[in-house]
Amino acid sequence: QAIKGDLYSDDIFRAGAAYLINQDFQVHASGLMNFKDTPSKWQVAVGVSYRLDMHSYDEYVIPKEDKEKQKEEEEMEKNLKEKQEEFDEATPKK
């Protein structure tokens, strides 16, 4: 980052990283430093984050086109299952 002005100008380097420990817990750290001595500027930050998931079930919004496709697939699966049952009944058992 570069700051340029009449009263203050500087080049600042910033970096940070985060690590996801599990689906709900994360740790992160970041820091910054400048390249001037007037004034000298530096910062270090660390933190943790925890997600509070209060949903009892997942909810999805399915577009209309996808709903039609899903119905077709379910109908095909139902037909395939029926045909498999018919085949199993017609096949002699040993």
C-alpha positions as CSV (number, residue, x, y, z in Angstrom):
1,Q,0.0,0.0,0.0
2,A,1.3,3.4,-0.8
3,I,0.2,6.7,0.8
4,K,1.2,9.9,-0.8
5,G,0.2,13.3,0.4
6,D,1.6,16.8,1.2
7,L,2.0,16.1,5.0
8,Y,2.6,12.3,5.0
9,S,3.7,9.7,2.5
10,D,4.8,6.1,3.1
11,D,4.9,2.6,1.7
12,I,3.2,0.0,3.9
13,F,3.5,-3.8,3.6
14,R,0.6,-5.9,4.9
15,A,0.3,-9.7,5.1
16,G,-2.0,-12.1,6.8
17,A,-3.1,-15.7,6.9
18,A,-5.9,-17.8,8.2
19,Y,-6.1,-21.5,9.0
20,L,-9.4,-23.5,9.2
21,I,-9.0,-26.0,12.0
22,N,-12.4,-27.6,11.5
23,Q,-15.7,-26.6,9.9
24,D,-16.5,-24.1,12.6
25,F,-13.2,-23.0,14.1
26,Q,-10.5,-20.7,12.5
27,V,-7.4,-19.0,13.7
28,H,-5.8,-16.0,11.8
29,A,-2.9,-13.7,12.1
30,S,-1.8,-10.5,10.2
31,G,0.8,-7.8,10.4
32,L,1.9,-4.6,8.8
33,M,5.1,-2.5,8.8
34,N,6.2,0.6,7.0
35,F,9.5,1.4,5.3
36,K,10.1,4.9,6.9
37,D,11.3,5.9,10.3
38,T,9.3,9.2,10.6
39,P,7.0,7.9,12.1
40,S,7.7,4.2,12.4
41,K,4.6,2.1,12.1
42,W,4.0,-1.6,12.8
43,Q,1.1,-3.8,13.9
44,V,0.6,-7.5,14.7
45,A,-2.9,-9.1,15.1
46,V,-4.0,-12.6,15.9
47,G,-7.5,-13.9,16.4
48,V,-9.8,-16.8,16.5
49,S,-13.3,-17.2,14.9
50,Y,-16.0,-19.7,15.8
51,R,-19.1,-20.1,13.7
52,L,-22.4,-20.6,15.7
53,D,-24.6,-22.7,13.4
54,M,-28.1,-22.6,14.8
55,H,-29.8,-24.1,11.8
56,S,-31.3,-27.5,12.5
57,Y,-31.3,-28.5,8.8
58,D,-29.8,-27.2,5.6
59,E,-32.1,-25.3,3.3
60,Y,-31.5,-24.9,-0.4
61,V,-33.1,-22.7,-3.1
62,I,-33.5,-24.7,-6.3
63,P,-34.1,-22.7,-9.5
64,K,-37.3,-23.7,-11.5
65,E,-35.2,-25.4,-14.3
66,D,-33.4,-27.5,-11.7
67,K,-36.7,-28.5,-10.1
68,E,-38.0,-29.8,-13.4
69,K,-34.8,-31.7,-14.1
70,Q,-34.9,-33.1,-10.6
71,K,-38.5,-34.3,-11.1
72,E,-37.5,-36.0,-14.4
73,E,-34.6,-37.7,-12.7
74,E,-36.8,-38.9,-9.9
75,E,-39.3,-40.3,-12.4
76,M,-36.6,-42.1,-14.3
77,E,-35.2,-43.6,-11.1
78,K,-38.8,-44.7,-10.1
79,N,-39.3,-46.3,-13.6
80,L,-35.9,-48.1,-13.4
81,K,-36.7,-49.4,-10.0
82,E,-40.1,-50.7,-11.2
83,K,-38.5,-52.4,-14.2
84,Q,-35.8,-54.0,-12.0
85,E,-38.6,-55.4,-9.7
86,E,-40.4,-56.8,-12.7
87,F,-37.2,-58.4,-14.0
88,D,-36.5,-59.9,-10.6
89,E,-40.0,-61.4,-10.4
90,A,-39.8,-62.8,-13.9
91,T,-36.3,-64.3,-13.3
92,P,-36.5,-67.9,-11.9
93,K,-34.9,-68.3,-8.6
94,K,-32.4,-71.1,-8.0
